[in-house]
Amino acid sequence: MSESTFDLEITENMNILNLSTIHVNGKLYFVKTDNNWVAEDDSIHIHSLVGFFSELNKLDNSESKSLMNKWGISFRPNTINPDYNEGINE
């Protein structure tokens, strides 16, 4: 079995997702922004990923859809209010 890492580090105002396999590795950094300020320190990554992929899907961009298909990624929001930031900046 190959060694892989899917490890989340949670610090104040930042989450770091460490990803690695024997072939590739990288880190995703999540910090507080105007769009995810409502997230608790331990859930910045969740709010950011749901928001990012929700907005990416709304773009209806063939290049981003092709890239997601290339890497086998799909996303469907499963929320009561799919416009998760509606009314925040009003």
PDB file with one MODEL, atoms N, CA, C and O in Angstrom:
MODEL        1
ATOM      1  N   MET A   1       0.832  -1.177   0.000  1.00  0.00           N
ATOM      2  CA  MET A   1       0.000   0.000   0.000  1.00  0.00           C
ATOM      3  C   MET A   1       0.886   1.253   0.000  1.00  0.00           C
ATOM      4  O   MET A   1       1.896   1.308   0.701  1.00  0.00           O
ATOM      5  N   SER A   2       0.500   2.236  -0.780  1.00  0.00           N
ATOM      6  CA  SER A   2       1.299   3.454  -0.869  1.00  0.00           C
ATOM      7  C   SER A   2       1.007   4.373   0.313  1.00  0.00           C
ATOM      8  O   SER A   2      -0.076   4.348   0.897  1.00  0.00           O
ATOM      9  N   GLU A   3       2.004   5.179   0.643  1.00  0.00           N
ATOM     10  CA  GLU A   3       1.843   6.147   1.719  1.00  0.00           C
ATOM     11  C   GLU A   3       1.194   7.405   1.171  1.00  0.00           C
ATOM     12  O   GLU A   3       1.633   7.948   0.157  1.00  0.00           O
ATOM     13  N   SER A   4       0.152   7.866   1.841  1.00  0.00           N
ATOM     14  CA  SER A   4      -0.497   9.098   1.423  1.00  0.00           C
ATOM     15  C   SER A   4      -0.860   9.910   2.661  1.00  0.00           C
ATOM     16  O   SER A   4      -0.983   9.373   3.762  1.00  0.00           O
ATOM     17  N   THR A   5      -1.030  11.212   2.457  1.00  0.00           N
ATOM     18  CA  THR A   5      -1.354  12.122   3.550  1.00  0.00           C
ATOM     19  C   THR A   5      -2.543  12.978   3.146  1.00  0.00           C
ATOM     20  O   THR A   5      -2.589  13.517   2.040  1.00  0.00           O
ATOM     21  N   PHE A   6      -3.490  13.095   4.042  1.00  0.00           N
ATOM     22  CA  PHE A   6      -4.628  14.014   3.916  1.00  0.00           C
ATOM     23  C   PHE A   6      -4.824  14.554   5.323  1.00  0.00           C
ATOM     24  O   PHE A   6      -5.716  14.128   6.057  1.00  0.00           O
ATOM     25  N   ASP A   7      -3.960  15.511   5.683  1.00  0.00           N
ATOM     26  CA  ASP A   7      -3.852  15.958   7.064  1.00  0.00           C
ATOM     27  C   ASP A   7      -4.211  17.433   7.168  1.00  0.00           C
ATOM     28  O   ASP A   7      -3.695  18.262   6.419  1.00  0.00           O
ATOM     29  N   LEU A   8      -5.088  17.748   8.092  1.00  0.00           N
ATOM     30  CA  LEU A   8      -5.528  19.121   8.288  1.00  0.00           C
ATOM     31  C   LEU A   8      -4.906  19.697   9.549  1.00  0.00           C
ATOM     32  O   LEU A   8      -5.041  19.136  10.637  1.00  0.00           O
ATOM     33  N   GLU A   9      -4.222  20.828   9.389  1.00  0.00           N
ATOM     34  CA  GLU A   9      -3.676  21.584  10.528  1.00  0.00           C
ATOM     35  C   GLU A   9      -4.586  22.784  10.751  1.00  0.00           C
ATOM     36  O   GLU A   9      -4.854  23.545   9.820  1.00  0.00           O
ATOM     37  N   ILE A  10      -5.057  22.955  11.971  1.00  0.00           N
ATOM     38  CA  ILE A  10      -5.932  24.077  12.289  1.00  0.00           C
ATOM     39  C   ILE A  10      -5.214  25.005  13.258  1.00  0.00           C
ATOM     40  O   ILE A  10      -4.798  24.600  14.344  1.00  0.00           O
ATOM     41  N   THR A  11      -5.076  26.265  12.840  1.00  0.00           N
ATOM     42  CA  THR A  11      -4.493  27.278  13.708  1.00  0.00           C
ATOM     43  C   THR A  11      -5.453  28.459  13.741  1.00  0.00           C
ATOM     44  O   THR A  11      -6.459  28.459  13.031  1.00  0.00           O
ATOM     45  N   GLU A  12      -5.161  29.443  14.540  1.00  0.00           N
ATOM     46  CA  GLU A  12      -6.018  30.617  14.596  1.00  0.00           C
ATOM     47  C   GLU A  12      -5.997  31.348  13.264  1.00  0.00           C
ATOM     48  O   GLU A  12      -4.943  31.791  12.808  1.00  0.00           O
ATOM     49  N   ASN A  13      -7.154  31.473  12.648  1.00  0.00           N
ATOM     50  CA  ASN A  13      -7.356  32.177  11.374  1.00  0.00           C
ATOM     51  C   ASN A  13      -6.707  31.527  10.158  1.00  0.00           C
ATOM     52  O   ASN A  13      -6.617  32.165   9.109  1.00  0.00           O
ATOM     53  N   MET A  14      -6.247  30.263  10.266  1.00  0.00           N
ATOM     54  CA  MET A  14      -5.709  29.576   9.092  1.00  0.00           C
ATOM     55  C   MET A  14      -5.870  28.071   9.261  1.00  0.00           C
ATOM     56  O   MET A  14      -5.667  27.525  10.345  1.00  0.00           O
ATOM     57  N   ASN A  15      -6.240  27.411   8.160  1.00  0.00           N
ATOM     58  CA  ASN A  15      -6.251  25.949   8.093  1.00  0.00           C
ATOM     59  C   ASN A  15      -5.333  25.560   6.949  1.00  0.00           C
ATOM     60  O   ASN A  15      -5.348  26.192   5.892  1.00  0.00           O
ATOM     61  N   ILE A  16      -4.534  24.524   7.156  1.00  0.00           N
ATOM     62  CA  ILE A  16      -3.626  24.035   6.122  1.00  0.00           C
ATOM     63  C   ILE A  16      -3.944  22.570   5.878  1.00  0.00           C
ATOM     64  O   ILE A  16      -3.902  21.758   6.802  1.00  0.00           O
ATOM     65  N   LEU A  17      -4.261  22.234   4.642  1.00  0.00           N
ATOM     66  CA  LEU A  17      -4.535  20.852   4.270  1.00  0.00           C
ATOM     67  C   LEU A  17      -3.311  20.315   3.542  1.00  0.00           C
ATOM     68  O   LEU A  17      -3.008  20.725   2.421  1.00  0.00           O
ATOM     69  N   ASN A  18      -2.613  19.391   4.196  1.00  0.00           N
ATOM     70  CA  ASN A  18      -1.426  18.760   3.608  1.00  0.00           C
ATOM     71  C   ASN A  18      -1.872  17.542   2.810  1.00  0.00           C
ATOM     72  O   ASN A  18      -2.563  16.669   3.334  1.00  0.00           O
ATOM     73  N   LEU A  19      -1.480  17.488   1.559  1.00  0.00           N
ATOM     74  CA  LEU A  19      -1.864  16.408   0.656  1.00  0.00           C
ATOM     75  C   LEU A  19      -0.608  15.800   0.053  1.00  0.00           C
ATOM     76  O   LEU A  19       0.262  16.522  -0.434  1.00  0.00           O
ATOM     77  N   SER A  20      -0.509  14.474   0.084  1.00  0.00           N
ATOM     78  CA  SER A  20       0.642  13.859  -0.568  1.00  0.00           C
ATOM     79  C   SER A  20       0.375  12.391  -0.873  1.00  0.00           C
ATOM     80  O   SER A  20      -0.365  11.708  -0.165  1.00  0.00           O
ATOM     81  N   THR A  21       0.995  11.935  -1.935  1.00  0.00           N
ATOM     82  CA  THR A  21       1.078  10.528  -2.295  1.00  0.00           C
ATOM     83  C   THR A  21       2.530  10.284  -2.676  1.00  0.00           C
ATOM     84  O   THR A  21       3.363  11.182  -2.547  1.00  0.00           O
ATOM     85  N   ILE A  22       2.838   9.096  -3.137  1.00  0.00           N
ATOM     86  CA  ILE A  22       4.212   8.845  -3.563  1.00  0.00           C
ATOM     87  C   ILE A  22       4.529   9.588  -4.864  1.00  0.00           C
ATOM     88  O   ILE A  22       5.696   9.715  -5.236  1.00  0.00           O
ATOM     89  N   HIS A  23       3.489  10.081  -5.561  1.00  0.00           N
ATOM     90  CA  HIS A  23       3.697  10.737  -6.856  1.00  0.00           C
ATOM     91  C   HIS A  23       3.611  12.264  -6.812  1.00  0.00           C
ATOM     92  O   HIS A  23       4.323  12.944  -7.551  1.00  0.00           O
ATOM     93  N   VAL A  24       2.747  12.805  -5.955  1.00  0.00           N
ATOM     94  CA  VAL A  24       2.527  14.259  -5.916  1.00  0.00           C
ATOM     95  C   VAL A  24       2.347  14.706  -4.470  1.00  0.00           C
ATOM     96  O   VAL A  24       2.027  13.908  -3.590  1.00  0.00           O
ATOM     97  N   ASN A  25       2.562  16.005  -4.247  1.00  0.00           N
ATOM     98  CA  ASN A  25       2.266  16.560  -2.926  1.00  0.00           C
ATOM     99  C   ASN A  25       2.014  18.048  -3.025  1.00  0.00           C
ATOM    100  O   ASN A  25       2.445  18.699  -3.978  1.00  0.00           O
ATOM    101  N   GLY A  26       1.321  18.582  -2.046  1.00  0.00           N
ATOM    102  CA  GLY A  26       1.033  20.006  -2.022  1.00  0.00           C
ATOM    103  C   GLY A  26       0.266  20.366  -0.777  1.00  0.00           C
ATOM    104  O   GLY A  26      -0.082  19.506   0.033  1.00  0.00           O
ATOM    105  N   LYS A  27       0.008  21.645  -0.637  1.00  0.00           N
ATOM    106  CA  LYS A  27      -0.725  22.164   0.513  1.00  0.00           C
ATOM    107  C   LYS A  27      -1.791  23.129   0.021  1.00  0.00           C
ATOM    108  O   LYS A  27      -1.563  23.899  -0.912  1.00  0.00           O
ATOM    109  N   LEU A  28      -2.952  23.082   0.653  1.00  0.00           N
ATOM    110  CA  LEU A  28      -3.989  24.083   0.439  1.00  0.00           C
ATOM    111  C   LEU A  28      -4.054  24.924   1.698  1.00  0.00           C
ATOM    112  O   LEU A  28      -4.169  24.392   2.802  1.00  0.00           O
ATOM    113  N   TYR A  29      -3.979  26.239   1.536  1.00  0.00           N
ATOM    114  CA  TYR A  29      -4.045  27.157   2.672  1.00  0.00           C
ATOM    115  C   TYR A  29      -5.398  27.858   2.656  1.00  0.00           C
ATOM    116  O   TYR A  29      -5.862  28.307   1.608  1.00  0.00           O
ATOM    117  N   PHE A  30      -6.019  27.948   3.813  1.00  0.00           N
ATOM    118  CA  PHE A  30      -7.306  28.615   3.948  1.00  0.00           C
ATOM    119  C   PHE A  30      -7.175  29.659   5.049  1.00  0.00           C
ATOM    120  O   PHE A  30      -6.837  29.335   6.187  1.00  0.00           O
ATOM    121  N   VAL A  31      -7.445  30.917   4.700  1.00  0.00           N
ATOM    122  CA  VAL A  31      -7.363  32.016   5.659  1.00  0.00           C
ATOM    123  C   VAL A  31      -8.679  32.787   5.657  1.00  0.00           C
ATOM    124  O   VAL A  31      -9.486  32.653   4.737  1.00  0.00           O
ATOM    125  N   LYS A  32      -8.883  33.585   6.680  1.00  0.00           N
ATOM    126  CA  LYS A  32     -10.092  34.405   6.779  1.00  0.00           C
ATOM    127  C   LYS A  32     -10.099  35.456   5.662  1.00  0.00           C
ATOM    128  O   LYS A  32      -9.085  36.091   5.374  1.00  0.00           O
ATOM    129  N   THR A  33     -11.267  35.616   5.049  1.00  0.00           N
ATOM    130  CA  THR A  33     -11.466  36.631   4.021  1.00  0.00           C
ATOM    131  C   THR A  33     -12.821  37.294   4.251  1.00  0.00           C
ATOM    132  O   THR A  33     -13.553  36.920   5.167  1.00  0.00           O
ATOM    133  N   ASP A  34     -13.150  38.268   3.427  1.00  0.00           N
ATOM    134  CA  ASP A  34     -14.456  38.917   3.521  1.00  0.00           C
ATOM    135  C   ASP A  34     -15.603  37.930   3.257  1.00  0.00           C
ATOM    136  O   ASP A  34     -16.720  38.140   3.731  1.00  0.00           O
ATOM    137  N   ASN A  35     -15.332  36.856   2.503  1.00  0.00           N
ATOM    138  CA  ASN A  35     -16.386  35.911   2.163  1.00  0.00           C
ATOM    139  C   ASN A  35     -16.514  34.731   3.114  1.00  0.00           C
ATOM    140  O   ASN A  35     -17.544  34.058   3.105  1.00  0.00           O
ATOM    141  N   ASN A  36     -15.518  34.459   3.924  1.00  0.00           N
ATOM    142  CA  ASN A  36     -15.636  33.330   4.850  1.00  0.00           C
ATOM    143  C   ASN A  36     -15.495  33.762   6.310  1.00  0.00           C
ATOM    144  O   ASN A  36     -15.227  32.928   7.175  1.00  0.00           O
ATOM    145  N   TRP A  37     -15.668  35.025   6.587  1.00  0.00           N
ATOM    146  CA  TRP A  37     -15.488  35.561   7.934  1.00  0.00           C
ATOM    147  C   TRP A  37     -16.422  34.925   8.947  1.00  0.00           C
ATOM    148  O   TRP A  37     -16.123  34.938  10.141  1.00  0.00           O
ATOM    149  N   VAL A  38     -17.547  34.366   8.510  1.00  0.00           N
ATOM    150  CA  VAL A  38     -18.502  33.757   9.441  1.00  0.00           C
ATOM    151  C   VAL A  38     -18.030  32.400   9.948  1.00  0.00           C
ATOM    152  O   VAL A  38     -18.576  31.886  10.924  1.00  0.00           O
ATOM    153  N   ALA A  39     -17.025  31.812   9.303  1.00  0.00           N
ATOM    154  CA  ALA A  39     -16.538  30.486   9.682  1.00  0.00           C
ATOM    155  C   ALA A  39     -15.745  30.538  10.980  1.00  0.00           C
ATOM    156  O   ALA A  39     -15.007  31.491  11.231  1.00  0.00           O
ATOM    157  N   GLU A  40     -15.901  29.521  11.791  1.00  0.00           N
ATOM    158  CA  GLU A  40     -15.072  29.363  12.985  1.00  0.00           C
ATOM    159  C   GLU A  40     -13.668  28.973  12.546  1.00  0.00           C
ATOM    160  O   GLU A  40     -13.482  28.508  11.422  1.00  0.00           O
ATOM    161  N   ASP A  41     -12.681  29.155  13.410  1.00  0.00           N
ATOM    162  CA  ASP A  41     -11.297  28.833  13.066  1.00  0.00           C
ATOM    163  C   ASP A  41     -11.129  27.382  12.612  1.00  0.00           C
ATOM    164  O   ASP A  41     -10.285  27.095  11.763  1.00  0.00           O
ATOM    165  N   ASP A  42     -11.925  26.466  13.169  1.00  0.00           N
ATOM    166  CA  ASP A  42     -11.764  25.058  12.819  1.00  0.00           C
ATOM    167  C   ASP A  42     -12.562  24.638  11.590  1.00  0.00           C
ATOM    168  O   ASP A  42     -12.574  23.459  11.235  1.00  0.00           O
ATOM    169  N   SER A  43     -13.233  25.595  10.933  1.00  0.00           N
ATOM    170  CA  SER A  43     -14.009  25.229   9.742  1.00  0.00           C
ATOM    171  C   SER A  43     -13.813  26.173   8.566  1.00  0.00           C
ATOM    172  O   SER A  43     -14.621  26.189   7.637  1.00  0.00           O
ATOM    173  N   ILE A  44     -12.742  26.960   8.601  1.00  0.00           N
ATOM    174  CA  ILE A  44     -12.458  27.872   7.485  1.00  0.00           C
ATOM    175  C   ILE A  44     -12.359  27.078   6.179  1.00  0.00           C
ATOM    176  O   ILE A  44     -12.887  27.501   5.150  1.00  0.00           O
ATOM    177  N   HIS A  45     -11.688  25.941   6.224  1.00  0.00           N
ATOM    178  CA  HIS A  45     -11.485  25.137   5.011  1.00  0.00           C
ATOM    179  C   HIS A  45     -12.804  24.668   4.420  1.00  0.00           C
ATOM    180  O   HIS A  45     -12.952  24.654   3.198  1.00  0.00           O
ATOM    181  N   ILE A  46     -13.751  24.290   5.239  1.00  0.00           N
ATOM    182  CA  ILE A  46     -15.039  23.810   4.735  1.00  0.00           C
ATOM    183  C   ILE A  46     -15.797  24.950   4.066  1.00  0.00           C
ATOM    184  O   ILE A  46     -16.276  24.804   2.942  1.00  0.00           O
ATOM    185  N   HIS A  47     -15.906  26.070   4.748  1.00  0.00           N
ATOM    186  CA  HIS A  47     -16.623  27.227   4.206  1.00  0.00           C
ATOM    187  C   HIS A  47     -15.985  27.698   2.899  1.00  0.00           C
ATOM    188  O   HIS A  47     -16.686  28.016   1.938  1.00  0.00           O
ATOM    189  N   SER A  48     -14.667  27.739   2.871  1.00  0.00           N
ATOM    190  CA  SER A  48     -13.956  28.198   1.678  1.00  0.00           C
ATOM    191  C   SER A  48     -14.141  27.244   0.504  1.00  0.00           C
ATOM    192  O   SER A  48     -14.385  27.688  -0.618  1.00  0.00           O
ATOM    193  N   LEU A  49     -14.029  25.940   0.746  1.00  0.00           N
ATOM    194  CA  LEU A  49     -14.181  24.979  -0.351  1.00  0.00           C
ATOM    195  C   LEU A  49     -15.607  24.956  -0.902  1.00  0.00           C
ATOM    196  O   LEU A  49     -15.800  24.933  -2.118  1.00  0.00           O
ATOM    197  N   VAL A  50     -16.603  24.963  -0.019  1.00  0.00           N
ATOM    198  CA  VAL A  50     -17.994  24.977  -0.484  1.00  0.00           C
ATOM    199  C   VAL A  50     -18.261  26.264  -1.265  1.00  0.00           C
ATOM    200  O   VAL A  50     -18.876  26.226  -2.331  1.00  0.00           O
ATOM    201  N   GLY A  51     -17.808  27.387  -0.745  1.00  0.00           N
ATOM    202  CA  GLY A  51     -18.001  28.655  -1.442  1.00  0.00           C
ATOM    203  C   GLY A  51     -17.293  28.701  -2.780  1.00  0.00           C
ATOM    204  O   GLY A  51     -17.867  29.134  -3.780  1.00  0.00           O
ATOM    205  N   PHE A  52     -16.047  28.255  -2.801  1.00  0.00           N
ATOM    206  CA  PHE A  52     -15.261  28.268  -4.030  1.00  0.00           C
ATOM    207  C   PHE A  52     -15.911  27.409  -5.115  1.00  0.00           C
ATOM    208  O   PHE A  52     -16.116  27.866  -6.240  1.00  0.00           O
ATOM    209  N   PHE A  53     -16.231  26.170  -4.769  1.00  0.00           N
ATOM    210  CA  PHE A  53     -16.806  25.283  -5.779  1.00  0.00           C
ATOM    211  C   PHE A  53     -18.222  25.693  -6.168  1.00  0.00           C
ATOM    212  O   PHE A  53     -18.624  25.474  -7.310  1.00  0.00           O
ATOM    213  N   SER A  54     -18.985  26.280  -5.257  1.00  0.00           N
ATOM    214  CA  SER A  54     -20.312  26.793  -5.610  1.00  0.00           C
ATOM    215  C   SER A  54     -20.198  27.905  -6.644  1.00  0.00           C
ATOM    216  O   SER A  54     -20.942  27.933  -7.625  1.00  0.00           O
ATOM    217  N   GLU A  55     -19.266  28.816  -6.418  1.00  0.00           N
ATOM    218  CA  GLU A  55     -19.088  29.918  -7.365  1.00  0.00           C
ATOM    219  C   GLU A  55     -18.460  29.441  -8.669  1.00  0.00           C
ATOM    220  O   GLU A  55     -18.805  29.944  -9.738  1.00  0.00           O
ATOM    221  N   LEU A  56     -17.551  28.485  -8.598  1.00  0.00           N
ATOM    222  CA  LEU A  56     -16.940  27.936  -9.808  1.00  0.00           C
ATOM    223  C   LEU A  56     -18.009  27.298 -10.690  1.00  0.00           C
ATOM    224  O   LEU A  56     -17.996  27.479 -11.908  1.00  0.00           O
ATOM    225  N   ASN A  57     -18.930  26.557 -10.089  1.00  0.00           N
ATOM    226  CA  ASN A  57     -20.012  25.936 -10.855  1.00  0.00           C
ATOM    227  C   ASN A  57     -20.917  26.969 -11.507  1.00  0.00           C
ATOM    228  O   ASN A  57     -21.407  26.748 -12.614  1.00  0.00           O
ATOM    229  N   LYS A  58     -21.146  28.099 -10.835  1.00  0.00           N
ATOM    230  CA  LYS A  58     -22.001  29.157 -11.380  1.00  0.00           C
ATOM    231  C   LYS A  58     -21.382  29.834 -12.599  1.00  0.00           C
ATOM    232  O   LYS A  58     -22.099  30.426 -13.406  1.00  0.00           O
ATOM    233  N   LEU A  59     -20.062  29.754 -12.743  1.00  0.00           N
ATOM    234  CA  LEU A  59     -19.400  30.404 -13.883  1.00  0.00           C
ATOM    235  C   LEU A  59     -19.806  29.789 -15.211  1.00  0.00           C
ATOM    236  O   LEU A  59     -19.744  30.458 -16.242  1.00  0.00           O
ATOM    237  N   ASP A  60     -20.214  28.544 -15.207  1.00  0.00           N
ATOM    238  CA  ASP A  60     -20.593  27.829 -16.426  1.00  0.00           C
ATOM    239  C   ASP A  60     -19.486  27.974 -17.474  1.00  0.00           C
ATOM    240  O   ASP A  60     -19.750  28.277 -18.638  1.00  0.00           O
ATOM    241  N   ASN A  61     -18.257  27.753 -17.040  1.00  0.00           N
ATOM    242  CA  ASN A  61     -17.073  27.910 -17.859  1.00  0.00           C
ATOM    243  C   ASN A  61     -16.608  26.546 -18.360  1.00  0.00           C
ATOM    244  O   ASN A  61     -16.347  25.647 -17.560  1.00  0.00           O
ATOM    245  N   SER A  62     -16.504  26.389 -19.675  1.00  0.00           N
ATOM    246  CA  SER A  62     -16.129  25.088 -20.230  1.00  0.00           C
ATOM    247  C   SER A  62     -14.706  24.676 -19.844  1.00  0.00           C
ATOM    248  O   SER A  62     -14.433  23.486 -19.686  1.00  0.00           O
ATOM    249  N   GLU A  63     -13.801  25.640 -19.692  1.00  0.00           N
ATOM    250  CA  GLU A  63     -12.432  25.297 -19.305  1.00  0.00           C
ATOM    251  C   GLU A  63     -12.367  24.752 -17.884  1.00  0.00           C
ATOM    252  O   GLU A  63     -11.679  23.763 -17.629  1.00  0.00           O
ATOM    253  N   SER A  64     -13.082  25.392 -16.952  1.00  0.00           N
ATOM    254  CA  SER A  64     -13.058  24.894 -15.579  1.00  0.00           C
ATOM    255  C   SER A  64     -13.769  23.545 -15.483  1.00  0.00           C
ATOM    256  O   SER A  64     -13.326  22.669 -14.739  1.00  0.00           O
ATOM    257  N   LYS A  65     -14.857  23.366 -16.217  1.00  0.00           N
ATOM    258  CA  LYS A  65     -15.555  22.071 -16.220  1.00  0.00           C
ATOM    259  C   LYS A  65     -14.668  20.982 -16.796  1.00  0.00           C
ATOM    260  O   LYS A  65     -14.633  19.866 -16.278  1.00  0.00           O
ATOM    261  N   SER A  66     -13.958  21.298 -17.857  1.00  0.00           N
ATOM    262  CA  SER A  66     -13.049  20.343 -18.474  1.00  0.00           C
ATOM    263  C   SER A  66     -11.920  19.967 -17.518  1.00  0.00           C
ATOM    264  O   SER A  66     -11.549  18.798 -17.414  1.00  0.00           O
ATOM    265  N   LEU A  67     -11.378  20.965 -16.822  1.00  0.00           N
ATOM    266  CA  LEU A  67     -10.304  20.717 -15.865  1.00  0.00           C
ATOM    267  C   LEU A  67     -10.792  19.847 -14.702  1.00  0.00           C
ATOM    268  O   LEU A  67     -10.090  18.932 -14.271  1.00  0.00           O
ATOM    269  N   MET A  68     -11.985  20.133 -14.199  1.00  0.00           N
ATOM    270  CA  MET A  68     -12.537  19.312 -13.122  1.00  0.00           C
ATOM    271  C   MET A  68     -12.764  17.878 -13.598  1.00  0.00           C
ATOM    272  O   MET A  68     -12.477  16.929 -12.869  1.00  0.00           O
ATOM    273  N   ASN A  69     -13.273  17.720 -14.806  1.00  0.00           N
ATOM    274  CA  ASN A  69     -13.470  16.376 -15.361  1.00  0.00           C
ATOM    275  C   ASN A  69     -12.140  15.649 -15.535  1.00  0.00           C
ATOM    276  O   ASN A  69     -12.039  14.450 -15.273  1.00  0.00           O
ATOM    277  N   LYS A  70     -11.122  16.384 -15.977  1.00  0.00           N
ATOM    278  CA  LYS A  70      -9.798  15.791 -16.171  1.00  0.00           C
ATOM    279  C   LYS A  70      -9.282  15.171 -14.880  1.00  0.00           C
ATOM    280  O   LYS A  70      -8.664  14.107 -14.904  1.00  0.00           O
ATOM    281  N   TRP A  71      -9.536  15.838 -13.745  1.00  0.00           N
ATOM    282  CA  TRP A  71      -9.039  15.366 -12.456  1.00  0.00           C
ATOM    283  C   TRP A  71     -10.093  14.593 -11.670  1.00  0.00           C
ATOM    284  O   TRP A  71      -9.871  14.249 -10.509  1.00  0.00           O
ATOM    285  N   GLY A  72     -11.233  14.318 -12.290  1.00  0.00           N
ATOM    286  CA  GLY A  72     -12.266  13.521 -11.635  1.00  0.00           C
ATOM    287  C   GLY A  72     -12.910  14.207 -10.451  1.00  0.00           C
ATOM    288  O   GLY A  72     -13.219  13.564  -9.448  1.00  0.00           O
ATOM    289  N   ILE A  73     -13.117  15.520 -10.563  1.00  0.00           N
ATOM    290  CA  ILE A  73     -13.712  16.292  -9.477  1.00  0.00           C
ATOM    291  C   ILE A  73     -15.086  16.787  -9.910  1.00  0.00           C
ATOM    292  O   ILE A  73     -15.247  17.336 -11.000  1.00  0.00           O
ATOM    293  N   SER A  74     -16.056  16.588  -9.055  1.00  0.00           N
ATOM    294  CA  SER A  74     -17.370  17.183  -9.277  1.00  0.00           C
ATOM    295  C   SER A  74     -17.865  17.719  -7.942  1.00  0.00           C
ATOM    296  O   SER A  74     -17.436  17.265  -6.881  1.00  0.00           O
ATOM    297  N   PHE A  75     -18.764  18.680  -8.001  1.00  0.00           N
ATOM    298  CA  PHE A  75     -19.263  19.300  -6.775  1.00  0.00           C
ATOM    299  C   PHE A  75     -20.726  19.654  -6.957  1.00  0.00           C
ATOM    300  O   PHE A  75     -21.138  20.173  -7.994  1.00  0.00           O
ATOM    301  N   ARG A  76     -21.496  19.362  -5.930  1.00  0.00           N
ATOM    302  CA  ARG A  76     -22.893  19.771  -5.894  1.00  0.00           C
ATOM    303  C   ARG A  76     -23.165  20.306  -4.498  1.00  0.00           C
ATOM    304  O   ARG A  76     -23.005  19.575  -3.520  1.00  0.00           O
ATOM    305  N   PRO A  77     -23.575  21.577  -4.381  1.00  0.00           N
ATOM    306  CA  PRO A  77     -23.873  22.121  -3.054  1.00  0.00           C
ATOM    307  C   PRO A  77     -25.097  21.424  -2.470  1.00  0.00           C
ATOM    308  O   PRO A  77     -26.067  21.152  -3.177  1.00  0.00           O
ATOM    309  N   ASN A  78     -25.041  21.150  -1.208  1.00  0.00           N
ATOM    310  CA  ASN A  78     -26.134  20.492  -0.519  1.00  0.00           C
ATOM    311  C   ASN A  78     -26.505  21.343   0.683  1.00  0.00           C
ATOM    312  O   ASN A  78     -26.335  20.935   1.832  1.00  0.00           O
ATOM    313  N   THR A  79     -27.016  22.539   0.395  1.00  0.00           N
ATOM    314  CA  THR A  79     -27.336  23.482   1.462  1.00  0.00           C
ATOM    315  C   THR A  79     -28.784  23.923   1.350  1.00  0.00           C
ATOM    316  O   THR A  79     -29.403  23.811   0.292  1.00  0.00           O
ATOM    317  N   ILE A  80     -29.306  24.420   2.437  1.00  0.00           N
ATOM    318  CA  ILE A  80     -30.667  24.954   2.435  1.00  0.00           C
ATOM    319  C   ILE A  80     -30.722  26.188   1.549  1.00  0.00           C
ATOM    320  O   ILE A  80     -31.667  26.361   0.779  1.00  0.00           O
ATOM    321  N   ASN A  81     -29.714  27.043   1.654  1.00  0.00           N
ATOM    322  CA  ASN A  81     -29.637  28.256   0.853  1.00  0.00           C
ATOM    323  C   ASN A  81     -28.363  28.183   0.020  1.00  0.00           C
ATOM    324  O   ASN A  81     -27.279  28.451   0.539  1.00  0.00           O
ATOM    325  N   PRO A  82     -28.469  27.818  -1.289  1.00  0.00           N
ATOM    326  CA  PRO A  82     -27.263  27.676  -2.099  1.00  0.00           C
ATOM    327  C   PRO A  82     -26.470  28.970  -2.264  1.00  0.00           C
ATOM    328  O   PRO A  82     -25.280  28.926  -2.576  1.00  0.00           O
ATOM    329  N   ASP A  83     -27.114  30.123  -2.060  1.00  0.00           N
ATOM    330  CA  ASP A  83     -26.373  31.379  -2.093  1.00  0.00           C
ATOM    331  C   ASP A  83     -25.941  31.679  -0.657  1.00  0.00           C
ATOM    332  O   ASP A  83     -26.544  32.506   0.026  1.00  0.00           O
ATOM    333  N   TYR A  84     -24.892  30.996  -0.216  1.00  0.00           N
ATOM    334  CA  TYR A  84     -24.455  30.982   1.176  1.00  0.00           C
ATOM    335  C   TYR A  84     -24.079  32.350   1.725  1.00  0.00           C
ATOM    336  O   TYR A  84     -24.087  32.540   2.941  1.00  0.00           O
ATOM    337  N   ASN A  85     -23.750  33.310   0.863  1.00  0.00           N
ATOM    338  CA  ASN A  85     -23.368  34.645   1.330  1.00  0.00           C
ATOM    339  C   ASN A  85     -24.452  35.687   1.074  1.00  0.00           C
ATOM    340  O   ASN A  85     -24.202  36.885   1.210  1.00  0.00           O
ATOM    341  N   GLU A  86     -25.637  35.248   0.711  1.00  0.00           N
ATOM    342  CA  GLU A  86     -26.711  36.190   0.391  1.00  0.00           C
ATOM    343  C   GLU A  86     -26.983  37.110   1.583  1.00  0.00           C
ATOM    344  O   GLU A  86     -27.219  36.647   2.699  1.00  0.00           O
ATOM    345  N   GLY A  87     -26.946  38.392   1.332  1.00  0.00           N
ATOM    346  CA  GLY A  87     -27.280  39.366   2.353  1.00  0.00           C
ATOM    347  C   GLY A  87     -26.147  39.737   3.294  1.00  0.00           C
ATOM    348  O   GLY A  87     -26.321  40.635   4.118  1.00  0.00           O
ATOM    349  N   ILE A  88     -25.007  39.092   3.208  1.00  0.00           N
ATOM    350  CA  ILE A  88     -23.925  39.371   4.155  1.00  0.00           C
ATOM    351  C   ILE A  88     -23.372  40.782   3.975  1.00  0.00           C
ATOM    352  O   ILE A  88     -23.106  41.467   4.963  1.00  0.00           O
ATOM    353  N   ASN A  89     -23.195  41.228   2.730  1.00  0.00           N
ATOM    354  CA  ASN A  89     -22.557  42.517   2.481  1.00  0.00           C
ATOM    355  C   ASN A  89     -23.563  43.638   2.250  1.00  0.00           C
ATOM    356  O   ASN A  89     -23.195  44.706   1.761  1.00  0.00           O
ATOM    357  N   GLU A  90     -24.816  43.411   2.591  1.00  0.00           N
ATOM    358  CA  GLU A  90     -25.830  44.441   2.365  1.00  0.00           C
ATOM    359  C   GLU A  90     -25.854  45.445   3.484  1.00  0.00           C
ATOM    360  O   GLU A  90     -26.650  46.383   3.455  1.00  0.00           O
TER     361      GLU A  90
ENDMDL
END
